[in-house]
Amino acid sequence: MMEDESSSLSELRARKAELDAELFSFKQIGNSIVRLIRVMRTEAFKSIFSGILIAFFLFNYKDSKQALVFLLLWLLFFIVFNHFFILNGRVVILFFLPFLFPVFIEANQRLIGKRTSIILSFLIIILFTFHVLNFMNEAQARKVMQTEFITLTETIPEESLLVLEGYPENFLGINYTLDKQVPFLSLGWISKSPFQKKKLKNLHLEHISEAKEYFLLGVDVNKIFYFSEYMRFLGEDFRLESKIEEENFILYYYLKTLPASR
């Protein structure tokens, strides 16, 4: 993923063996549950919709042992599946959509009464209202982050090496063109790409390790960033010169340490 070639295939296989050995440990099982809860809290709309489906399924089939056994087995399969795969919210909801069919089949057989219809309509209104409020809050939060991003990047001199870490670029809502080019490199997947090589060339660099200074712009979530460690891994020694903190972003400025004169 990064520009160096230090990790050999044998080292990667050894690391995979270490991780596989921990797969069924209590620690990793707990981590998979925590990850699932975090995803479902983030994707609150899908989670509430899924919960409503489960609630209606239990209401309609509370007297059916077979239906309850199916529900428990399906939820168990979902939790086990989550342990082996990293699931996004749009994937999580696929596990609950099959409950739509038995819920609607049972509802049609009972010819939904007035009371049930009112309850269902009320729940749908609550769900839609919650979704709209959540959407508006997220839009406002991204607007604030965009303002902070622009404010911080405007303080950086032109042709400076700026690395963005921990935030998806497509969330910025900023349009870049040939006249207004992307001002940063992105830590991770884009490394080694032609885009990064072109960006480094515009900064008069062949490799990142040649930089005499750099700015690191990170999202203030847990304040743990890896690019500075990566530069040290390349054998380059930088010291932190300054730090600017906003509500969501932190901008670090690192300057290469000159070798001591003899």
C-alpha positions in Angstrom: 0.0 0.0 0.0 2.9 2.4 0.7 5.7 3.3 -1.6 8.4 1.1 0.0 9.0 -2.6 -0.8 10.0 -3.7 2.7 7.2 -6.2 3.3 8.0 -9.5 1.5 5.4 -12.1 0.7 6.8 -14.5 3.4 6.5 -11.7 6.0 2.9 -11.0 5.0 2.0 -14.8 5.2 3.6 -14.9 8.6 1.6 -11.9 9.8 -1.6 -13.5 8.4 -0.8 -16.7 10.3 -0.5 -14.6 13.5 -3.9 -12.9 12.9 -5.6 -16.2 12.0 -4.4 -17.7 15.2 -6.3 -15.0 17.1 -9.5 -15.3 15.1 -11.4 -17.2 17.7 -10.0 -15.5 20.8 -12.4 -13.7 23.1 -10.6 -10.4 22.2 -11.3 -10.7 18.5 -14.9 -12.0 19.1 -15.5 -9.0 21.3 -14.0 -6.7 18.6 -16.3 -8.0 15.9 -19.3 -7.3 18.2 -18.1 -3.8 19.0 -17.5 -3.2 15.2 -21.0 -4.3 14.4 -22.5 -2.1 17.1 -20.5 0.9 15.8 -21.8 0.3 12.2 -25.4 -0.1 13.4 -25.2 3.1 15.4 -23.7 5.0 12.4 -26.3 3.6 10.1 -29.1 4.4 12.5 -31.9 4.6 9.9 -31.2 1.1 8.6 -30.8 -0.3 12.1 -34.2 1.1 13.3 -35.9 -0.2 10.1 -34.4 -3.6 10.7 -35.5 -3.5 14.3 -39.1 -2.7 13.2 -39.1 -5.7 10.9 -37.9 -8.0 13.7 -40.6 -6.5 16.0 -43.4 -7.1 13.5 -42.0 -10.6 12.9 -42.1 -11.4 16.6 -45.6 -9.9 16.9 -47.0 -12.0 14.0 -45.2 -15.2 14.8 -44.9 -15.2 18.6 -46.9 -18.4 18.8 -44.8 -20.3 16.2 -41.9 -22.2 17.6 -40.6 -22.8 14.1 -40.6 -19.1 13.3 -38.8 -18.3 16.6 -36.2 -21.0 16.0 -35.6 -19.6 12.4 -35.2 -16.1 13.8 -32.6 -17.2 16.4 -30.7 -19.3 13.9 -30.7 -16.4 11.4 -29.5 -13.9 13.9 -26.8 -16.3 15.0 -25.7 -16.8 11.4 -25.6 -13.0 11.0 -23.4 -12.5 14.1 -21.0 -15.4 13.0 -20.9 -13.9 9.4 -20.0 -10.5 10.8 -17.1 -12.0 12.7 -15.5 -13.2 9.4 -16.4 -10.2 7.2 -16.4 -6.4 7.7 -20.0 -5.4 7.0 -21.2 -2.0 6.0 -24.7 -0.8 6.9 -26.0 -1.5 3.4 -24.9 -5.1 3.8 -26.3 -5.4 7.3 -29.8 -4.5 6.1 -29.7 -7.3 3.5 -29.8 -9.8 6.4 -33.1 -8.3 7.7 -34.9 -7.6 4.4 -36.0 -11.3 4.1 -38.3 -10.7 7.1 -40.3 -8.4 4.9 -41.9 -11.4 3.1 -43.3 -13.3 6.1 -44.4 -10.0 7.8 -46.4 -8.9 4.7 -47.7 -12.4 4.0 -49.1 -12.6 7.6 -50.4 -9.1 7.4 -52.3 -9.9 4.2 -53.8 -13.0 5.7 -55.0 -11.0 8.7 -56.3 -8.2 6.5 -54.6 -5.5 8.6 -57.0 -3.9 11.0 -57.5 -0.3 11.7 -55.5 -0.3 14.9 -52.5 -2.2 13.3 -52.7 0.2 10.3 -52.5 3.2 12.7 -49.5 1.7 14.6 -47.7 0.9 11.3 -48.3 4.4 9.9 -47.1 5.9 13.2 -43.9 3.9 13.2 -43.2 4.8 9.6 -43.6 8.5 10.4 -41.3 8.2 13.3 -38.7 6.3 11.2 -38.9 8.9 8.4 -38.7 11.8 10.8 -35.6 10.3 12.5 -34.0 9.7 9.1 -34.6 13.3 8.0 -33.2 14.7 11.3 -30.2 12.4 11.1 -29.6 13.4 7.5 -29.8 17.1 8.3 -27.4 16.7 11.3 -24.9 14.8 9.1 -25.2 17.5 6.4 -24.5 20.2 8.9 -21.6 18.3 10.4 -20.0 17.8 6.9 -20.5 21.5 6.2 -18.6 22.4 9.3 -15.8 20.0 8.4 -15.6 21.4 4.9 -15.2 25.0 6.3 -12.5 23.8 8.7 -10.7 21.9 5.9 -10.7 25.0 3.6 -9.6 27.3 6.5 -6.7 25.0 7.4 -5.5 24.3 3.9 -5.5 28.0 3.0 -2.8 28.5 5.7 -0.4 26.1 3.9 2.1 27.6 1.4 1.7 26.5 -2.2 3.7 23.5 -3.4 3.9 22.1 0.2 3.5 18.4 0.8 0.1 17.9 2.5 -1.1 14.4 3.5 -4.7 13.8 4.5 -5.3 10.9 6.9 -8.5 9.4 8.3 -11.2 11.1 6.3 -12.8 10.1 2.9 -12.1 12.7 0.3 -15.6 12.3 -1.2 -17.1 13.6 2.1 -15.4 17.0 1.6 -17.9 18.2 -1.0 -15.2 20.2 -2.7 -14.8 20.2 -6.5 -11.3 20.1 -7.9 -10.4 21.0 -11.5 -7.3 21.4 -13.6 -7.2 25.0 -12.4 -8.0 24.1 -8.8 -6.0 20.8 -8.3 -6.2 18.5 -5.3 -3.8 20.0 -2.7 -3.1 16.8 -0.7 -2.0 13.2 -0.9 -4.2 10.6 0.6 -2.7 8.1 3.0 -3.4 4.5 1.9 -4.8 3.0 -1.3 -3.6 5.8 -3.7 0.0 5.2 -2.8 2.2 3.9 -5.7 -0.4 5.1 -8.1 0.4 7.3 -11.2 -1.6 10.1 -9.5 0.7 10.2 -6.5 3.8 10.1 -8.7 2.5 13.0 -10.7 1.7 14.9 -7.5 5.1 14.3 -6.1 6.7 15.4 -9.4 4.7 18.7 -9.2 6.3 19.1 -5.7 9.7 18.4 -7.2 10.0 15.1 -5.4 10.7 11.6 -6.6 9.8 9.9 -3.4 8.0 11.0 -0.2 11.1 10.4 1.8 12.9 13.2 0.0 10.6 15.8 1.6 12.3 18.3 3.8 9.0 19.2 5.5 5.3 18.1 5.4 1.9 18.9 6.7 -0.4 16.2 8.1 -4.1 16.9 8.2 -6.0 14.4 10.3 -9.5 14.0 11.6 -9.7 14.5 15.4 -11.3 11.2 16.4 -8.7 9.4 18.4 -5.6 11.6 17.6 -3.7 8.5 16.4 -2.1 9.1 13.0 0.2 6.8 11.1 1.9 8.9 8.4 4.5 10.4 10.8 5.4 6.8 11.9 5.6 5.8 8.3 8.1 8.6 7.6 10.2 7.4 10.5 9.9 3.8 9.2 11.5 5.1 5.9 14.5 6.3 8.0 13.6 10.0 8.0 13.7 12.0 11.2 11.2 14.8 11.5 10.3 16.9 14.5 6.9 18.4 15.2 7.1 22.2 14.7 3.5 23.3 15.2 -0.1 22.0 15.6 -3.4 23.7 14.9 -6.6 22.1 16.3 -10.1 22.7 15.1 -13.3 21.0 16.3 -12.8 18.2 13.8 -9.4 18.5 12.2 -5.8 18.7 13.4 -3.1 20.2 11.2 0.5 19.1 12.1 3.6 20.7 10.6 6.8 18.5 10.6 10.3 19.7 9.7 13.1 17.3 8.9 15.8 17.2 11.5 19.2 18.0 10.2 22.0 15.6 11.0 24.3 16.8 13.8 27.5 18.3 12.5 30.8 16.6 13.6 
